[in-house]
Amino acid sequence: MPRPVRIAETPPRFQVSVQSVEALGDEVYRVRLDPHPMPWVPGDCVTLYAPKVDEGRPYSLSGPPDAPFMEFWIRRFPEGVVSRSLVDHSPGDVVEVSPPFGWFRPCEPKDEPKLYVATGTGIAPFLSALSLDKECRPRVLWGMRTPLPVPDILQAHDLQRCISRGTSSREGCKRVTDVLRECDLGAGGHVYLCGLDAMIEEASSLLKERGVPDSRRHTECFFTSPSSSS
């Protein structure tokens, strides 16, 4: 006799209001929404939906879990239905969000050395992690095409911005993987990678060559490619 098949229920959606949309530069925006009605931890994502077209895309939460808002760093893509919709919202507009989900845990394990490596809006889960664990003092490598503002939470940390299209002699013009290839990885620390798949693949291969085992490499891929991101 055939076994009954259980069809997964469609995840619920919650309606929240837009609090603010702030342009940061290079088509990157900081978007704040009402707080999520469900608990979440740094590294979690939610799916944000564009109205009318009913299309959604996952974004990592970048603010503190106990803040009176949800915060996201969102890059607007020319063909991105969801990203264009989100950054064009005004305060008071309604956005639908999914329950929180995820497996990337930049706060764990506690009390061990950490290196955070991000490109662009991949900095989001690291900002959330640092806002929760203020005793954590990781080194942070942040790759970006052109300069983006440094959030207050990063000011007191060992941060190196890697600006690939930089012109300043102080900033230089380096890719984050170039810096990673040369930097001191220490002994026994964990490395967390978040951003474009191309960076993650290159950085993962580099770290493997340098002897960092799989158990100490943790990855979260934000995009497949700029042309296919929404």
Residue, then its C-alpha position, 0 to 999 in steps of 0.5 A: m500500500p502506498r505511503p501517504v505523502r505529506i505536502a509541506e505547508t506554505p510558510p506564513r507571511f507577515q506584514v510589516s511597515v517600512q521605517s526608513v530607506e537610506a542610500l549609502g552609495d554605489e546602489v547600496y541602501r540601508v532599509r529598516l522595517d518594523p521588528h519581526p514578530m518571531p525571534w531570530v539570531p545573527g546569520d538568519c535571513v528572511t525573504l522580502y517580497a515585492p508587492k503586485v508581482d509576488e516575487g521574493r528574495p532572501y536577505s540577511l538581517s544586519g541589525p541587533p536581534d533586540a532592536p525596534f526594527m529589522e535592518f537590511w543592506i540591499r543593493r539595487f540591481p537594474e533588472g532586480v524586481v525585488s531590490r528595486s521595489l524595496v529601495d523605492h518604498s517610502p516610510g509607512d509602506v507595507v512589506e511582506v516578510s517570511p519567517p526567519f531561517g538560516w544556518f550561517r552562525p558568525c557568533e559561533p563558536k564563542d571564545e575562539p579567534k574569528l576572521y570575517v570576510a565580506t564583499g559588498t552587502g555581505i557585511a550584513p550578518f557580521l554587523s548583526a553578530l557584532s551588535l549581539d556579541k560586543e566582546c567578540r573582536p574579529r578581524v574584518l576584511w570588507g571588499m567593495r567596489t567604491p567606498l561605503p560608509v563604515p557603520d559605528i559597530l565596525q569603528a572599534h574593530d580591526l577593519q580593512r576595507c578592500i576597495s577594488r576601484g579605489t583611487s586613494s593612496r591610503e585605501g589602495c586598489k585591492r580585491v579582498t582575496d588579494v589581502l586574504r592571500e597575504c594576511d596572517l591567519g593565526a592558528g586555529g581560528h575560524v574564517y567566515l565568508c559572505g558575499l558573491d559566489a565568485m569570491i567565496e569560491e576563490a577564497s575557499s580554495l585559497l584558505k584550503e591551500r593555506g591549511v584552513p580545514d573545512s571545519r573552520r571555514h563557514t560560508e554564506c553566498f548572497f548572490t549567484s551573479p550581478s546579472s541574475s540577482s533580484 
